[in-house]
């Protein structure tokens, strides 16, 4: 399985093999943890999706690689959010055998927000696949990592 998303490091250099990149990082950071954040932003008739793979060196900080894609805007906002979920899961599936993965979504746990309507379904779907999942306000890889790359 291979993703069609192009990942880059903090300097903008293309990461041609994310599995090797992450495996090498984990080799030098054996206590490191992997988080995948997903976010999107509507820009006119298009949506910019961003995925950030956040590699947390416990006690030392986070290093990330990221990818973004621009596609025509779906007809409803729920499809846009569900696309965030599926893009994050696609990447998690590619690297699932390297380490435990937690997926962070830009979906709010508070009932007053419209994205909350997808909260239980999204987190339940991710957990049913064997990944950990978090939504707002605990989804730092989405709200701090991926958000920066979809602006």
C-alpha positions in Angstrom: 0.0 0.0 0.0 1.3 3.4 -0.9 -0.1 6.9 -0.4 -0.2 9.4 -3.2 0.4 12.2 -0.8 3.8 13.9 -1.0 5.4 14.4 2.4 8.0 17.1 3.3 10.2 17.7 6.3 10.5 21.0 8.2 12.9 22.4 5.5 10.5 21.6 2.7 12.5 18.7 1.4 10.5 15.8 -0.1 10.3 12.6 2.0 10.3 9.9 -0.7 9.7 7.0 1.7 7.8 7.8 4.9 8.1 4.3 6.2 11.9 4.4 6.1 12.0 8.0 7.4 9.9 7.1 10.4 11.7 3.7 11.0 15.1 5.6 10.9 13.7 8.2 13.4 12.4 5.5 15.7 15.8 3.7 15.6 17.5 6.9 17.0 14.5 7.7 19.3 13.4 4.3 20.6 11.0 5.9 23.2 9.5 8.1 20.5 5.8 8.2 19.9 3.9 8.7 16.6 0.8 11.0 16.3 -1.0 11.8 13.0 -3.0 15.0 12.8 -5.5 15.9 10.1 -7.1 19.2 9.3 -8.6 21.1 6.4 -9.5 24.6 5.3 -12.1 25.7 2.7 -10.6 28.1 0.2 -13.4 29.2 -2.2 -14.5 26.2 -4.2 -11.6 24.1 -3.0 -10.5 22.4 0.2 -6.9 22.2 1.4 -6.3 19.0 3.5 -3.2 18.6 5.6 -1.7 15.6 7.3 1.1 16.0 9.9 3.0 13.0 11.2 4.3 14.2 14.5 7.2 12.3 15.9 7.4 13.0 19.6 10.8 12.5 21.2 9.5 12.3 24.8 11.0 15.0 26.9 12.7 16.7 23.9 10.0 17.9 21.6 8.3 17.1 18.3 9.6 16.7 14.8 7.1 16.5 12.0 6.7 15.7 8.4 3.6 16.9 6.5 1.6 16.6 3.3 -1.2 18.6 1.8 -3.6 18.2 -1.1 -6.1 20.6 -2.7 -9.3 19.1 -4.0 -12.7 20.5 -5.1 -14.9 21.3 -2.1 -17.4 18.6 -1.2 -21.1 19.5 -1.3 -21.4 19.3 2.5 -19.1 20.0 5.5 -19.5 16.5 6.9 -17.9 15.0 3.8 -15.0 17.4 4.3 -14.5 16.2 7.9 -14.9 12.6 7.0 -12.2 13.0 4.3 -9.9 14.2 7.1 -10.5 11.0 8.9 -9.9 8.8 5.9 -6.7 10.6 4.9 -5.3 10.2 8.4 -6.3 6.5 8.5 -4.7 5.9 5.1 -1.4 7.2 6.4 -1.7 5.3 9.7 -2.3 2.1 7.9 1.0 2.6 5.9 3.0 2.8 9.1 1.0 0.8 11.6 3.6 -1.9 12.0 6.4 0.5 13.0 4.9 1.7 16.4 1.7 2.5 18.1 -0.1 5.4 16.5 -2.6 8.0 17.9 -4.7 9.9 15.3 -5.8 13.4 16.2 -8.8 15.0 14.5 -10.0 18.6 14.3 -13.4 17.5 15.5 -14.9 19.0 18.6 -16.0 16.9 21.6 -18.3 19.7 22.8 -22.0 19.4 21.6 -22.3 23.1 20.8 -20.1 22.7 17.7 -21.4 21.3 14.4 -18.3 19.0 14.0 -19.4 17.2 17.2 -22.0 15.3 15.1 -19.1 13.3 13.6 -17.1 13.0 16.9 -18.3 9.5 18.1 -18.4 8.0 14.6 -14.9 9.3 13.7 -13.2 8.2 16.9 -15.1 4.9 17.0 -14.1 4.1 13.4 -10.4 4.9 14.2 -10.4 2.8 17.4 -12.2 -0.1 15.6 -9.1 -0.2 13.3 -6.8 -0.6 16.3 -5.5 3.0 16.6 -5.8 5.4 19.5 -7.8 8.5 18.7 -8.4 12.0 20.0 -10.5 15.0 19.1 -10.6 18.5 20.4 -9.5 19.7 22.9 -6.8 16.9 23.1 -5.9 16.7 19.4 -2.8 18.8 19.4 -1.3 17.1 16.3 -4.4 18.3 14.4 -4.8 21.7 15.9 -1.1 22.6 16.1 0.5 20.4 13.5 -1.8 19.9 10.6 -3.6 23.2 11.0 -0.4 25.1 10.3 -0.1 23.3 6.9 -3.6 23.9 5.6 -3.6 27.7 6.0 
